[in-house]
């Protein structure tokens, strides 16, 4: 009988661990979607953190220098301009990194592009 209780206790403990693991996994939040209330229509929006979090700026025209705050801080973006947007590593449209189609968004840019945007051009490709 002691042997049965020991096995039974271990079985219940294993079941409890599995239940806790499943509950924890289901509580993990999904990444937030780009918020249309935060990013106005007709704008190119950039966030300093992944999944459209943290401080952000929005641009409605080309900008040879995105300014001190967003310089080298872009991690996620959403192009709501209706035009192609090109993102550059340096000021004055030097060092094109990639071109973004209208409507395209990215919750986390590739690591080799992360925190490198300095200028952007709306309405043209690289």
C-alpha positions in Angstrom: 0.0 0.0 0.0 2.9 2.4 0.8 4.2 1.8 -2.7 0.9 2.7 -4.3 0.7 6.0 -2.3 4.2 6.9 -3.3 3.5 6.3 -7.0 0.1 8.0 -6.7 1.8 11.1 -5.0 4.4 11.3 -7.8 1.7 11.0 -10.4 -0.3 13.9 -8.9 2.8 16.0 -8.6 3.6 15.4 -12.2 0.1 16.3 -13.2 0.3 19.5 -11.1 3.6 20.5 -12.8 2.0 20.0 -16.3 -1.1 22.0 -15.3 1.1 24.9 -14.1 3.2 24.8 -17.2 0.1 24.8 -19.5 -1.4 27.7 -17.5 1.8 29.7 -17.7 2.1 29.1 -21.5 -1.5 30.3 -22.0 -0.8 33.5 -20.1 2.0 34.6 -22.3 0.9 37.6 -24.2 0.9 37.8 -28.0 2.9 40.6 -29.5 0.9 43.8 -29.9 -0.3 44.7 -33.3 0.5 48.1 -34.7 -2.1 50.5 -33.3 -4.0 52.4 -36.0 -5.0 55.0 -33.3 -1.3 55.7 -32.6 -0.1 55.7 -36.2 -2.2 58.1 -38.3 -3.3 57.3 -41.8 -0.9 58.9 -44.3 2.1 58.5 -42.0 5.3 56.4 -41.8 5.5 55.4 -38.1 8.6 54.1 -36.3 8.9 52.8 -32.7 12.0 52.4 -30.7 11.1 48.9 -29.4 9.9 45.8 -31.1 6.2 44.9 -31.4 5.3 48.6 -31.9 6.1 49.5 -28.3 7.9 52.4 -26.7 8.1 55.9 -27.9 7.4 56.5 -31.5 7.5 59.2 -34.2 5.5 59.6 -37.4 6.6 61.2 -40.6 4.4 62.5 -43.5 7.2 63.7 -45.7 10.8 62.8 -46.6 13.3 63.7 -43.9 17.1 64.0 -44.5 17.6 63.6 -40.7 14.9 62.1 -38.5 16.1 64.1 -35.5 18.0 63.4 -32.3 15.3 61.4 -30.6 14.7 58.7 -33.3 18.2 58.8 -34.9 19.5 55.2 -34.6 16.5 54.0 -32.6 14.1 52.4 -35.0 13.1 48.8 -34.2 9.6 48.5 -35.6 7.7 50.4 -38.3 4.4 50.7 -40.2 4.1 52.4 -43.6 0.6 54.0 -43.8 1.6 56.6 -46.4 0.3 54.8 -49.5 3.8 55.3 -51.1 7.1 53.4 -51.0 9.4 54.5 -48.1 13.1 54.1 -48.2 15.1 54.0 -44.9 18.7 55.2 -44.8 21.5 54.5 -42.3 23.0 58.0 -42.7 21.7 61.6 -43.1 20.9 63.1 -46.4 19.6 59.7 -47.8 23.0 58.0 -47.8 23.3 54.2 -47.2 19.9 52.9 -48.2 19.1 49.9 -46.0 15.7 48.8 -47.4 12.5 49.9 -49.1 9.1 49.5 -47.5 6.0 48.9 -49.6 2.7 50.8 -48.8 0.9 49.1 -45.9 3.9 47.1 -44.9 4.8 46.8 -41.2 7.5 45.0 -39.3 7.3 44.3 -35.5 11.1 43.8 -35.3 13.5 44.7 -38.1 16.4 42.4 -38.9 19.2 42.7 -36.3 21.6 44.2 -38.8 19.1 47.1 -39.4 18.0 47.6 -35.8 18.7 51.0 -34.3 20.3 52.4 -37.5 17.8 54.7 -39.3 18.9 58.3 -39.7 16.9 59.5 -42.7 13.9 58.4 -44.8 12.5 59.1 -48.1 8.8 58.8 -48.9 7.8 58.2 -52.5 10.9 56.6 -53.8 12.9 53.3 -53.6 16.6 52.8 -53.1 
